[in-house]
């Protein structure tokens, strides 16, 4: 509370009454009471009409630390803030060496996640996607083999599956760099 407000209230005056008594505007009194330091004519007029010394109108108050409003961050956002995206990118790229062997391509990221204790939502999504690819790729390959479309078609299918997996890994790595999220993700998680 400002000194002017304390003095005004001790004298049982409203802001309007003080404005009328001093000839100052109500807005000027409001500004002084809100913390603006009165100067010159305003200071002299207020001191004279309130019958106080000029320095009594402006005694620097010991201002208590303003209470900082703490915004509650949802758990998902707290998790995003504590995520190590460089490690997540490494976890994602660790699938590349075994992209040619889809049944095992989820093992390196899974091991890194366990040993580095990086169990964020995005890491679980990366591993879940690789697990899904580890299931789908052999099924597609077996269908092509059983259809007996010929060895060239089998080879094209194998190469296509490996390239698709590599593309997904690299595209997600790019997206982690740019937006800290995944480009290809599932709506569910196996972990």
C-alpha positions in Angstrom: 0.0 0.0 0.0 1.4 3.4 -0.9 2.1 6.1 1.7 -0.5 8.4 0.1 -3.2 5.8 0.4 -2.3 5.2 4.0 -2.4 8.9 4.8 -5.6 9.4 2.8 -7.4 6.6 4.6 -6.2 7.8 8.0 -7.8 11.2 7.2 -11.0 9.4 6.1 -10.9 10.8 2.6 -11.9 9.0 -0.7 -9.8 9.5 -3.8 -12.5 11.8 -5.2 -12.6 13.9 -2.0 -8.8 14.3 -2.0 -8.9 15.2 -5.7 -11.5 17.9 -4.9 -9.6 19.2 -1.9 -6.3 19.4 -3.7 -7.5 20.4 -7.2 -5.7 17.4 -8.7 -7.4 14.8 -10.9 -8.6 11.5 -9.5 -6.4 9.8 -12.1 -3.3 11.6 -10.7 -4.1 10.4 -7.2 -4.7 6.9 -8.5 -1.3 6.9 -10.2 0.5 8.1 -7.1 -1.3 5.5 -5.0 -0.3 2.8 -7.5 3.4 3.6 -7.2 4.1 6.7 -9.3 6.4 9.0 -7.4 4.8 12.5 -7.0 7.0 15.4 -8.1 6.9 19.2 -8.1 3.4 20.7 -7.9 1.7 17.4 -7.2 4.0 16.6 -4.3 3.7 20.0 -2.7 -0.1 20.2 -3.2 -0.7 16.7 -1.6 1.7 17.4 1.3 0.1 20.8 2.0 -3.6 19.6 1.8 -2.9 16.4 3.9 -0.8 18.4 6.4 2.2 16.1 6.1 5.9 16.6 5.2 6.7 16.0 1.5 9.1 13.2 2.2 6.3 11.4 4.2 4.4 10.9 0.9 7.2 9.0 -0.6 8.8 6.6 1.8 10.0 3.6 -0.2 8.2 0.6 1.0 9.8 -2.7 1.5 8.1 -4.5 -1.2 7.5 -8.1 -0.6 8.5 -10.4 -3.4 5.6 -10.7 -5.7 4.1 -14.1 -5.6 5.0 -15.8 -8.8 2.1 -17.5 -10.4 3.2 -21.1 -11.1 1.6 -22.5 -14.2 0.9 -26.2 -13.7 2.3 -28.1 -16.7 0.5 -31.2 -17.7 2.5 -34.4 -17.2 2.9 -34.9 -20.9 4.6 -31.5 -21.2 6.7 -32.0 -18.1 7.9 -35.3 -19.8 8.7 -33.4 -23.0 10.7 -30.8 -21.1 12.9 -33.5 -19.4 13.5 -35.5 -22.5 17.0 -35.8 -23.9 16.3 -35.5 -27.7 20.0 -36.2 -28.6 19.7 -39.5 -26.9 16.3 -40.2 -28.5 17.8 -39.5 -32.0 20.6 -42.0 -31.2 18.0 -44.5 -30.1 16.1 -44.0 -33.3 19.2 -44.2 -35.5 20.4 -47.4 -33.7 17.9 -49.3 -35.8 19.7 -48.5 -39.0 22.4 -51.2 -38.8 19.8 -53.9 -38.6 17.4 -52.4 -41.0 18.2 -55.2 -43.4 17.2 -57.8 -40.8 13.7 -56.5 -39.7 13.2 -59.2 -37.1 16.0 -57.8 -34.9 15.9 -54.1 -35.8 14.1 -53.1 -32.6 16.7 -54.8 -30.3 19.4 -52.0 -30.4 17.0 -49.2 -29.5 15.3 -51.3 -26.9 18.7 -52.1 -25.2 19.8 -48.4 -25.3 16.4 -47.4 -23.8 16.8 -49.9 -21.0 20.5 -49.2 -20.2 20.2 -45.4 -20.5 16.8 -45.4 -18.7 15.3 -43.1 -21.3 11.7 -44.3 -21.1 9.9 -41.3 -22.5 6.8 -41.6 -24.7 8.7 -40.8 -27.8 11.2 -43.5 -27.2 8.5 -46.1 -26.7 6.9 -44.9 -29.9 10.2 -45.4 -31.8 10.6 -49.0 -30.5 6.9 -49.8 -31.0 7.1 -48.7 -34.6 10.2 -50.9 -35.1 8.4 -53.9 -33.4 5.5 -53.4 -35.8 7.8 -53.3 -38.8 9.6 -56.5 -37.4 6.2 -58.2 -37.5 4.9 -56.8 -40.8 8.0 -57.2 -43.0 8.4 -61.0 -42.6 4.7 -61.4 -43.2 4.9 -59.4 -46.4 8.0 -61.3 -47.5 6.4 -64.7 -46.8 3.3 -63.7 -48.8 5.4 -62.8 -51.8 7.4 -66.1 -51.5 4.2 -68.1 -51.2 2.7 -66.4 -54.2 5.6 -67.7 -56.2 6.0 -64.5 -58.2 9.6 -65.3 -59.0 13.0 -64.5 -57.5 13.2 -61.0 -59.1 10.0 -60.0 -57.4 11.1 -61.5 -54.1 14.4 -59.5 -54.3 12.5 -56.3 -55.1 10.2 -56.9 -52.1 13.2 -57.5 -49.8 15.0 -54.3 -51.0 11.8 -52.3 -50.8 11.1 -53.4 -47.2 14.6 -52.5 -46.1 14.5 -49.1 -47.9 11.1 -48.3 -46.4 12.4 -49.1 -42.9 15.5 -47.0 -43.5 13.4 -44.1 -44.8 11.1 -44.3 -41.7 14.1 -44.2 -39.4 15.8 -41.3 -41.2 12.6 -39.3 -41.6 11.9 -39.7 -37.9 15.5 -38.6 -37.1 15.0 -35.5 -39.2 11.7 -34.7 -37.5 13.3 -35.2 -34.0 16.0 -32.7 -35.0 13.5 -30.1 -36.3 10.4 -30.4 -34.2 11.3 -32.8 -31.3 8.6 -35.2 -32.4 8.2 -38.2 -34.7 6.9 -38.0 -38.2 5.9 -41.6 -38.3 4.3 -42.8 -35.1 1.6 -45.1 -33.9 -1.5 -44.4 -31.9 -0.6 -47.2 -29.5 2.5 -48.5 -27.9 3.7 -52.1 -27.4 5.7 -51.0 -24.3 
